[in-house]
């Protein structure tokens, strides 16, 4: 790949390597740095919190965990009231699967082909086999079913036996290169879940927290899930935390055995305090307006670049600042990634579809930084195109 990055200092939407070279970060570690690296307000609340709190003790009630649960209940769709904490997104997905199985008294989980939900015990079974087979963790009992994205017939076939506990879906599958849901697809999946007595788990780890211009990506598609998982960005990149938010009706195991799932570091009090500030920042009125403006501004610039290289840069998948750039080569995003790096931009190809570059500007990016980003992207894509095709750009007729 020609990428030898070791990250040293980081600030805002910039990374610096060990030689002090600056990179604009539009990978954001899957949205972990949604509001930037080392956001000054997060540093302040974390430093202040350490004067009184530590990680806490998961055996006891906590004001910080309670406050975060109340904040999530207030901002999530429907009647999601209870929050169960993990230390990372994979653990939160495991919690969601276990919660659905307990609530529905069924074991099967339906997910999407080329899905990614983390690397922990149950989450890895629901994702692409590349990650499960390595550790002999693939499903061998027919309990984890995968269907193509945007295929309602396949989804109904998987559900109509009424033996499925839940459908687990990223609102926009990230590691698969952000294919966009067809119009009406996600609401139709929710209706199928209701028809065949299955729950809908929305994996909002990479699509939540205002990245679509709304607090949760699933809301943008008009779906009220039965469970919602958030991670990465809710930590602000400052303290590990992830959350599974569920309705009282589906959280019965909490009354049956409150220690049914325990996580020593899940819901750490310092992490809850940071997450509360993240929620407050992303819900400020100006943030939604900023996301809409910057996403439109960057899209206009990308359209101009695509017009320069129409035989190579062939498509843009987008919802807000969630973007996948498509290239007409089986692994076209890899040389683009390399040349972006050489031109001072950090982005990565989609692991499960390397034709597509994951392109994820932060929700607080300025116009000036967006302009600089587009200038660098134009140069890098031109260089990658010449590397792939071996000639200068073909001119339009």
C-alpha positions, -999 to +999 in steps of 0.1 A: +000+000+000+029+024+005+015+037+038+038+037+067+018+059+091+026+060+128+004+086+144+019+110+168+001+142+177-036+147+168-058+178+171-092+186+156-095+169+122-057+166+119-033+138+125+005+142+126+030+115+119+062+110+138+080+135+115+054+161+121+036+158+087+000+168+089-029+147+075-066+157+072-085+128+088-116+117+069-115+082+082-121+092+119-116+056+130-151+048+118-166+080+132-149+078+166-136+113+161-169+126+147-164+159+165-126+159+161-096+146+179-091+158+215-121+181+214-113+208+240-146+205+258-142+168+262-107+173+276-121+198+301-149+176+313-127+145+315-100+163+334-125+178+358-142+144+363-109+127+373-107+150+403-137+132+418-145+100+398-128+070+383-141+041+363-166+032+390-179-002+402-204-020+380-220-037+411-234-004+423-258+023+410-241+053+395-253+089+390-232+092+358-246+060+343-281+071+352-276+106+337-264+091+304-292+066+303-317+094+308-300+115+280-301+086+256-338+079+264-346+115+256-328+115+222-335+080+208-366+072+188-397+056+201-399+043+237-363+032+241-358+038+278-331+015+292-294+016+284-271-014+289-234-005+287-204-021+270-169-010+265-170-012+227-194-016+198-189-054+195-198-059+231-229-037+227-240-058+197-235-089+218-258-073+244-284-065+218-284-100+204-287-115+239-315-091+248-334-099+216-331-137+222-343-134+258-372-112+248-384-133+219-374-167+232-359-175+198-322-179+188-319-170+151-305-137+140-307-123+104-280-099+092-267-087+058-241-104+036-209-084+039-220-070+072-197-059+100-208-056+136-175-062+155-153-090+165-167-103+198-184-136+203-219-131+189-212-100+168-186-117+147-210-145+138-234-119+124-207-103+102-187-114+072-171-148+074-137-134+068-135-125+105-153-154+120-136-183+101-102-171+112-110-180+148-132-210+141-162-188+152-184-191+122-220-202+126-223-240+124-259-243+138-279-223+113-286-196+139-271-167+120-287-161+086-274-136+061-293-121+032-283-095+005-287-059+013-317-042-004-334-076-012-368-076+005-377-110-010-347-126+006-354-109+039-390-122+039-378-157+031-355-156+061-383-143+084-414-161+073-407-192+094-413-170+125-382-185+142-361-154+141-354-133+172-341-102+154-329-086+123-296-068+129-286-041+104-262-012+101-284+015+088-258+021+060-233-008+060-199+009+065-173-018+059-192-028+028-186+006+014-217+025+024-243+011-001-273+033+004-307+017+013-331+018-016-361+040-010-385+023+013-362-006+021-356-001+058-393+007+066-403-024+047-378-045+067-393-032+099-428-041+087-416-076+079-401-079+114-435-069+129-454-093+106-431-123+115-426-115+152-389-105+151-372-074+166-353-048+146-318-040+160-304-008+145-266-007+145-260+030+146-223+028+156-212+045+124-244+063+112-256+079+145-247+111+163-257+135+135-236+121+107-267+121+084-278+155+096-302+139+121-293+125+155-297+089+143-294+077+107-323+052+112-346+082+120-338+097+086-353+066+070-385+067+092-378+036+112-383+032+149-361+002+160-367-021+189-331-018+200-304+007+190-267+003+194-243+033+196-205+032+200-173+048+186-184+085+184-202+085+217-169+081+233-155+112+217-124+092+212-115+100+248-128+072+269-142+038+258-179+033+260-208+019+239-245+015+246-274-007+238-307+012+242-338-009+245-375-005+255-388-016+289-409-042+271-378-059+256-355-055+286-371-082+307-338-099+316-328-069+336-355-078+361-349-115+358-312-113+365-296-079+366-262-095+365-271-115+334-245-093+315-217-077+334-190-055+320-163-043+344-154-014+321-187-010+303-204+022+315-173+035+332-183+066+350-156+087+333-168+075+300-204+083+308-194+119+317-176+123+284-205+107+265-229+132+281-209+161+267-207+144+233-245+142+232-248+178+242-224+190+216-239+171+187-274+182+195-266+219+194-289+235+169-261+248+147-246+213+142-274+199+121-272+230+099-234+227+096-237+190+086-261+198+058-240+227+046-207+209+046-221+177+031-236+197+002-204+218-002-181+187-003-205+168-026-205+197-051-167+196-051-166+158-055-190+161-084-165+184-101-136+160-095-157+131-108-163+151-140-125+154-145-120+116-142-153+100-154-136+067-165-121+061-130-141+080-104-176+068-112-199+073-083-206+088-049-227+071-022-239+097+003-261+105+032-249+136+050-212+133+058-214+095+053-198+090+019-184+062-002-164+071-034-167+045-061-139+037-086-140+017-118-114-009-108-118-040-086-094-025-060-095+011-072-098+026-037-064+012-027-043+034-049-066+064-041-059+058-004-022+057-011-021+089-031-044+107-006-019+098+021+010+112+000-011+143-004-019+149+032-053+132+036-061+101+056-089+078+044-092+041+039-107+017+013-137-004+023-124-037+036-153-057+021-155-038-012-121-022-021-136-005-051-150+020-026-132+045-005-147+053+029-148+091+030-161+105+063-156+142+070-163+153+105-195+170+115-178+202+127-155+207+096-152+243+084-156+254+049-120+264+047-108+230+057-133+214+033-119+235+004-083+224+013-095+188+015-111+189-020-080+204-035-059+175-021-085+149-032-085+162-068-047+158-070-047+124-054-074+109-075-057+121-107-024+105-096-042+072-087-060+072-120-027+075-139-012+047-118-041+024-125-045+031-162-010+041-170-020+071-191-032+107-186-069+113-182-090+105-212-107+137-224-144+138-229-156+139-265 
